[in-house]
Amino acid sequence: MSRATSVSVSATDPGLTRDTSISRTGTARSGDQVTVTGWEDSLVGSSVVVVLQINCATQPTARTDTNGNAAITASGTGNTYYLSITLNTATLDNWSVQVGTSGGSTYTFTKGTGGGGHKG
């Protein structure tokens, strides 16, 4: 699995390449209204940047945890935001990243066979 090296949240679509081949596994924890969907990805410099679309009430916050996963703090529904995740891989066609929400949901987003690998 790839590691998230940085994350940022925006109310504006970053405008990278829309990618419908991003798959998601995992299910929402009961009571967690926040939805997270694969949206875009692109090679930016020497790193893959993945954009996830988040539906929640107010602008969420995000961070990376010590395992290189993205963690979102959000609640409710009704507004669209975009989480940009920079990964430690330069392999655009083969990556995966885990994302958790403050409501207790955990998702893995994958492109290709997953994995990715550390860039040198």
PyMOL commands that place a pseudoatom at each C-alpha (Angstrom):
pseudoatom trace, name=CA, resn=MET, resi=1, chain=A, elem=C, hetatm=0, pos=[0.000, 0.000, 0.000]
pseudoatom trace, name=CA, resn=SER, resi=2, chain=A, elem=C, hetatm=0, pos=[1.198, 3.484, -0.790]
pseudoatom trace, name=CA, resn=ARG, resi=3, chain=A, elem=C, hetatm=0, pos=[1.668, 6.013, 1.984]
pseudoatom trace, name=CA, resn=ALA, resi=4, chain=A, elem=C, hetatm=0, pos=[0.133, 9.465, 2.128]
pseudoatom trace, name=CA, resn=THR, resi=5, chain=A, elem=C, hetatm=0, pos=[2.918, 12.012, 2.531]
pseudoatom trace, name=CA, resn=SER, resi=6, chain=A, elem=C, hetatm=0, pos=[0.669, 15.080, 2.619]
pseudoatom trace, name=CA, resn=VAL, resi=7, chain=A, elem=C, hetatm=0, pos=[-3.027, 15.965, 2.445]
pseudoatom trace, name=CA, resn=SER, resi=8, chain=A, elem=C, hetatm=0, pos=[-5.063, 19.094, 1.826]
pseudoatom trace, name=CA, resn=VAL, resi=9, chain=A, elem=C, hetatm=0, pos=[-8.776, 19.917, 1.635]
pseudoatom trace, name=CA, resn=SER, resi=10, chain=A, elem=C, hetatm=0, pos=[-10.439, 22.386, -0.721]
pseudoatom trace, name=CA, resn=ALA, resi=11, chain=A, elem=C, hetatm=0, pos=[-13.968, 23.471, -1.591]
pseudoatom trace, name=CA, resn=THR, resi=12, chain=A, elem=C, hetatm=0, pos=[-12.796, 23.731, -5.222]
pseudoatom trace, name=CA, resn=ASP, resi=13, chain=A, elem=C, hetatm=0, pos=[-12.149, 20.783, -7.529]
pseudoatom trace, name=CA, resn=PRO, resi=14, chain=A, elem=C, hetatm=0, pos=[-8.359, 20.713, -8.142]
pseudoatom trace, name=CA, resn=GLY, resi=15, chain=A, elem=C, hetatm=0, pos=[-9.032, 19.861, -11.788]
pseudoatom trace, name=CA, resn=LEU, resi=16, chain=A, elem=C, hetatm=0, pos=[-6.726, 16.860, -12.164]
pseudoatom trace, name=CA, resn=THR, resi=17, chain=A, elem=C, hetatm=0, pos=[-7.613, 13.971, -14.494]
pseudoatom trace, name=CA, resn=ARG, resi=18, chain=A, elem=C, hetatm=0, pos=[-11.081, 12.527, -13.706]
pseudoatom trace, name=CA, resn=ASP, resi=19, chain=A, elem=C, hetatm=0, pos=[-10.626, 8.792, -13.126]
pseudoatom trace, name=CA, resn=THR, resi=20, chain=A, elem=C, hetatm=0, pos=[-13.566, 6.394, -12.953]
pseudoatom trace, name=CA, resn=SER, resi=21, chain=A, elem=C, hetatm=0, pos=[-11.238, 3.391, -12.536]
pseudoatom trace, name=CA, resn=ILE, resi=22, chain=A, elem=C, hetatm=0, pos=[-10.486, 4.217, -8.878]
pseudoatom trace, name=CA, resn=SER, resi=23, chain=A, elem=C, hetatm=0, pos=[-12.121, 1.495, -6.791]
pseudoatom trace, name=CA, resn=ARG, resi=24, chain=A, elem=C, hetatm=0, pos=[-13.228, 1.700, -3.173]
pseudoatom trace, name=CA, resn=THR, resi=25, chain=A, elem=C, hetatm=0, pos=[-13.548, -1.077, -0.636]
pseudoatom trace, name=CA, resn=GLY, resi=26, chain=A, elem=C, hetatm=0, pos=[-14.900, -0.777, 2.879]
pseudoatom trace, name=CA, resn=THR, resi=27, chain=A, elem=C, hetatm=0, pos=[-18.287, 0.300, 4.163]
pseudoatom trace, name=CA, resn=ALA, resi=28, chain=A, elem=C, hetatm=0, pos=[-19.575, 3.215, 6.154]
pseudoatom trace, name=CA, resn=ARG, resi=29, chain=A, elem=C, hetatm=0, pos=[-19.842, 2.661, 9.881]
pseudoatom trace, name=CA, resn=SER, resi=30, chain=A, elem=C, hetatm=0, pos=[-23.400, 2.900, 11.165]
pseudoatom trace, name=CA, resn=GLY, resi=31, chain=A, elem=C, hetatm=0, pos=[-24.261, 6.551, 11.831]
pseudoatom trace, name=CA, resn=ASP, resi=32, chain=A, elem=C, hetatm=0, pos=[-21.415, 7.989, 9.738]
pseudoatom trace, name=CA, resn=GLN, resi=33, chain=A, elem=C, hetatm=0, pos=[-23.107, 10.257, 7.161]
pseudoatom trace, name=CA, resn=VAL, resi=34, chain=A, elem=C, hetatm=0, pos=[-19.878, 11.421, 5.499]
pseudoatom trace, name=CA, resn=THR, resi=35, chain=A, elem=C, hetatm=0, pos=[-19.331, 9.929, 2.045]
pseudoatom trace, name=CA, resn=VAL, resi=36, chain=A, elem=C, hetatm=0, pos=[-15.946, 9.603, 0.361]
pseudoatom trace, name=CA, resn=THR, resi=37, chain=A, elem=C, hetatm=0, pos=[-15.623, 8.795, -3.353]
pseudoatom trace, name=CA, resn=GLY, resi=38, chain=A, elem=C, hetatm=0, pos=[-12.683, 8.337, -5.725]
pseudoatom trace, name=CA, resn=TRP, resi=39, chain=A, elem=C, hetatm=0, pos=[-12.538, 11.340, -8.035]
pseudoatom trace, name=CA, resn=GLU, resi=40, chain=A, elem=C, hetatm=0, pos=[-9.250, 12.201, -9.772]
pseudoatom trace, name=CA, resn=ASP, resi=41, chain=A, elem=C, hetatm=0, pos=[-5.590, 11.282, -9.935]
pseudoatom trace, name=CA, resn=SER, resi=42, chain=A, elem=C, hetatm=0, pos=[-2.520, 12.521, -11.747]
pseudoatom trace, name=CA, resn=LEU, resi=43, chain=A, elem=C, hetatm=0, pos=[1.247, 12.443, -11.667]
pseudoatom trace, name=CA, resn=VAL, resi=44, chain=A, elem=C, hetatm=0, pos=[2.386, 15.788, -10.251]
pseudoatom trace, name=CA, resn=GLY, resi=45, chain=A, elem=C, hetatm=0, pos=[6.148, 16.105, -10.373]
pseudoatom trace, name=CA, resn=SER, resi=46, chain=A, elem=C, hetatm=0, pos=[7.403, 12.728, -9.182]
pseudoatom trace, name=CA, resn=SER, resi=47, chain=A, elem=C, hetatm=0, pos=[4.412, 11.832, -6.990]
pseudoatom trace, name=CA, resn=VAL, resi=48, chain=A, elem=C, hetatm=0, pos=[0.925, 10.530, -7.588]
pseudoatom trace, name=CA, resn=VAL, resi=49, chain=A, elem=C, hetatm=0, pos=[-1.783, 12.866, -6.293]
pseudoatom trace, name=CA, resn=VAL, resi=50, chain=A, elem=C, hetatm=0, pos=[-5.170, 11.289, -5.611]
pseudoatom trace, name=CA, resn=VAL, resi=51, chain=A, elem=C, hetatm=0, pos=[-8.280, 13.437, -5.196]
pseudoatom trace, name=CA, resn=LEU, resi=52, chain=A, elem=C, hetatm=0, pos=[-11.249, 12.107, -3.245]
pseudoatom trace, name=CA, resn=GLN, resi=53, chain=A, elem=C, hetatm=0, pos=[-14.618, 13.808, -3.209]
pseudoatom trace, name=CA, resn=ILE, resi=54, chain=A, elem=C, hetatm=0, pos=[-16.106, 14.225, 0.277]
pseudoatom trace, name=CA, resn=ASN, resi=55, chain=A, elem=C, hetatm=0, pos=[-19.734, 15.014, 1.040]
pseudoatom trace, name=CA, resn=CYS, resi=56, chain=A, elem=C, hetatm=0, pos=[-20.214, 16.471, 4.521]
pseudoatom trace, name=CA, resn=ALA, resi=57, chain=A, elem=C, hetatm=0, pos=[-21.821, 19.417, 6.314]
pseudoatom trace, name=CA, resn=THR, resi=58, chain=A, elem=C, hetatm=0, pos=[-18.890, 21.809, 6.719]
pseudoatom trace, name=CA, resn=GLN, resi=59, chain=A, elem=C, hetatm=0, pos=[-15.324, 21.922, 5.447]
pseudoatom trace, name=CA, resn=PRO, resi=60, chain=A, elem=C, hetatm=0, pos=[-13.508, 18.883, 6.823]
pseudoatom trace, name=CA, resn=THR, resi=61, chain=A, elem=C, hetatm=0, pos=[-9.989, 18.769, 8.151]
pseudoatom trace, name=CA, resn=ALA, resi=62, chain=A, elem=C, hetatm=0, pos=[-7.488, 16.098, 7.169]
pseudoatom trace, name=CA, resn=ARG, resi=63, chain=A, elem=C, hetatm=0, pos=[-4.128, 14.803, 8.300]
pseudoatom trace, name=CA, resn=THR, resi=64, chain=A, elem=C, hetatm=0, pos=[-1.826, 11.863, 7.735]
pseudoatom trace, name=CA, resn=ASP, resi=65, chain=A, elem=C, hetatm=0, pos=[-1.419, 9.383, 10.549]
pseudoatom trace, name=CA, resn=THR, resi=66, chain=A, elem=C, hetatm=0, pos=[1.779, 7.611, 11.576]
pseudoatom trace, name=CA, resn=ASN, resi=67, chain=A, elem=C, hetatm=0, pos=[0.999, 4.689, 9.234]
pseudoatom trace, name=CA, resn=GLY, resi=68, chain=A, elem=C, hetatm=0, pos=[0.742, 6.927, 6.158]
pseudoatom trace, name=CA, resn=ASN, resi=69, chain=A, elem=C, hetatm=0, pos=[-3.046, 6.803, 5.985]
pseudoatom trace, name=CA, resn=ALA, resi=70, chain=A, elem=C, hetatm=0, pos=[-5.277, 9.815, 5.433]
pseudoatom trace, name=CA, resn=ALA, resi=71, chain=A, elem=C, hetatm=0, pos=[-7.625, 10.725, 8.278]
pseudoatom trace, name=CA, resn=ILE, resi=72, chain=A, elem=C, hetatm=0, pos=[-10.652, 12.984, 7.769]
pseudoatom trace, name=CA, resn=THR, resi=73, chain=A, elem=C, hetatm=0, pos=[-12.517, 14.840, 10.510]
pseudoatom trace, name=CA, resn=ALA, resi=74, chain=A, elem=C, hetatm=0, pos=[-16.017, 15.639, 9.248]
pseudoatom trace, name=CA, resn=SER, resi=75, chain=A, elem=C, hetatm=0, pos=[-19.697, 15.103, 9.942]
pseudoatom trace, name=CA, resn=GLY, resi=76, chain=A, elem=C, hetatm=0, pos=[-23.098, 15.477, 8.336]
pseudoatom trace, name=CA, resn=THR, resi=77, chain=A, elem=C, hetatm=0, pos=[-23.941, 15.851, 4.656]
pseudoatom trace, name=CA, resn=GLY, resi=78, chain=A, elem=C, hetatm=0, pos=[-24.838, 18.481, 2.088]
pseudoatom trace, name=CA, resn=ASN, resi=79, chain=A, elem=C, hetatm=0, pos=[-21.637, 20.048, 0.765]
pseudoatom trace, name=CA, resn=THR, resi=80, chain=A, elem=C, hetatm=0, pos=[-18.888, 18.825, -1.534]
pseudoatom trace, name=CA, resn=TYR, resi=81, chain=A, elem=C, hetatm=0, pos=[-15.180, 19.125, -0.735]
pseudoatom trace, name=CA, resn=TYR, resi=82, chain=A, elem=C, hetatm=0, pos=[-12.041, 17.654, -2.257]
pseudoatom trace, name=CA, resn=LEU, resi=83, chain=A, elem=C, hetatm=0, pos=[-9.272, 15.841, -0.406]
pseudoatom trace, name=CA, resn=SER, resi=84, chain=A, elem=C, hetatm=0, pos=[-5.937, 15.838, -2.257]
pseudoatom trace, name=CA, resn=ILE, resi=85, chain=A, elem=C, hetatm=0, pos=[-3.540, 13.120, -1.121]
pseudoatom trace, name=CA, resn=THR, resi=86, chain=A, elem=C, hetatm=0, pos=[0.084, 13.080, -2.244]
pseudoatom trace, name=CA, resn=LEU, resi=87, chain=A, elem=C, hetatm=0, pos=[1.432, 9.526, -2.264]
pseudoatom trace, name=CA, resn=ASN, resi=88, chain=A, elem=C, hetatm=0, pos=[4.962, 8.201, -1.920]
pseudoatom trace, name=CA, resn=THR, resi=89, chain=A, elem=C, hetatm=0, pos=[4.772, 6.557, -5.338]
pseudoatom trace, name=CA, resn=ALA, resi=90, chain=A, elem=C, hetatm=0, pos=[5.279, 7.680, -8.920]
pseudoatom trace, name=CA, resn=THR, resi=91, chain=A, elem=C, hetatm=0, pos=[3.315, 4.737, -10.369]
pseudoatom trace, name=CA, resn=LEU, resi=92, chain=A, elem=C, hetatm=0, pos=[0.083, 6.317, -11.621]
pseudoatom trace, name=CA, resn=ASP, resi=93, chain=A, elem=C, hetatm=0, pos=[-1.496, 3.029, -12.738]
pseudoatom trace, name=CA, resn=ASN, resi=94, chain=A, elem=C, hetatm=0, pos=[-0.844, 1.073, -9.524]
pseudoatom trace, name=CA, resn=TRP, resi=95, chain=A, elem=C, hetatm=0, pos=[-1.510, 2.542, -6.089]
pseudoatom trace, name=CA, resn=SER, resi=96, chain=A, elem=C, hetatm=0, pos=[-3.708, 2.172, -3.038]
pseudoatom trace, name=CA, resn=VAL, resi=97, chain=A, elem=C, hetatm=0, pos=[-4.318, 4.345, 0.003]
pseudoatom trace, name=CA, resn=GLN, resi=98, chain=A, elem=C, hetatm=0, pos=[-6.376, 3.931, 3.152]
pseudoatom trace, name=CA, resn=VAL, resi=99, chain=A, elem=C, hetatm=0, pos=[-8.681, 6.693, 4.380]
pseudoatom trace, name=CA, resn=GLY, resi=100, chain=A, elem=C, hetatm=0, pos=[-10.498, 6.845, 7.710]
pseudoatom trace, name=CA, resn=THR, resi=101, chain=A, elem=C, hetatm=0, pos=[-13.238, 9.194, 8.861]
pseudoatom trace, name=CA, resn=SER, resi=102, chain=A, elem=C, hetatm=0, pos=[-13.876, 10.596, 12.323]
pseudoatom trace, name=CA, resn=GLY, resi=103, chain=A, elem=C, hetatm=0, pos=[-17.189, 8.694, 12.216]
pseudoatom trace, name=CA, resn=GLY, resi=104, chain=A, elem=C, hetatm=0, pos=[-15.290, 5.407, 12.277]
pseudoatom trace, name=CA, resn=SER, resi=105, chain=A, elem=C, hetatm=0, pos=[-15.487, 4.407, 8.605]
pseudoatom trace, name=CA, resn=THR, resi=106, chain=A, elem=C, hetatm=0, pos=[-12.396, 3.037, 6.871]
pseudoatom trace, name=CA, resn=TYR, resi=107, chain=A, elem=C, hetatm=0, pos=[-12.000, 2.810, 3.093]
pseudoatom trace, name=CA, resn=THR, resi=108, chain=A, elem=C, hetatm=0, pos=[-9.224, 1.641, 0.801]
pseudoatom trace, name=CA, resn=PHE, resi=109, chain=A, elem=C, hetatm=0, pos=[-9.007, 3.372, -2.567]
pseudoatom trace, name=CA, resn=THR, resi=110, chain=A, elem=C, hetatm=0, pos=[-7.130, 1.460, -5.262]
pseudoatom trace, name=CA, resn=LYS, resi=111, chain=A, elem=C, hetatm=0, pos=[-6.079, 1.842, -8.872]
pseudoatom trace, name=CA, resn=GLY, resi=112, chain=A, elem=C, hetatm=0, pos=[-4.682, -1.116, -10.781]
pseudoatom trace, name=CA, resn=THR, resi=113, chain=A, elem=C, hetatm=0, pos=[-3.623, -3.983, -8.523]
pseudoatom trace, name=CA, resn=GLY, resi=114, chain=A, elem=C, hetatm=0, pos=[-2.905, -1.613, -5.638]
pseudoatom trace, name=CA, resn=GLY, resi=115, chain=A, elem=C, hetatm=0, pos=[0.347, -1.403, -3.819]
pseudoatom trace, name=CA, resn=GLY, resi=116, chain=A, elem=C, hetatm=0, pos=[2.383, 1.163, -5.618]
pseudoatom trace, name=CA, resn=GLY, resi=117, chain=A, elem=C, hetatm=0, pos=[5.673, 1.232, -3.883]
pseudoatom trace, name=CA, resn=HIS, resi=118, chain=A, elem=C, hetatm=0, pos=[8.055, 3.657, -2.456]
pseudoatom trace, name=CA, resn=LYS, resi=119, chain=A, elem=C, hetatm=0, pos=[9.674, 6.094, -4.817]
pseudoatom trace, name=CA, resn=GLY, resi=120, chain=A, elem=C, hetatm=0, pos=[13.401, 6.179, -4.587]
for i in range(1, 120): cmd.bond("trace and resi %d" % i, "trace and resi %d" % (i + 1))
show_as sticks, trace
zoom trace
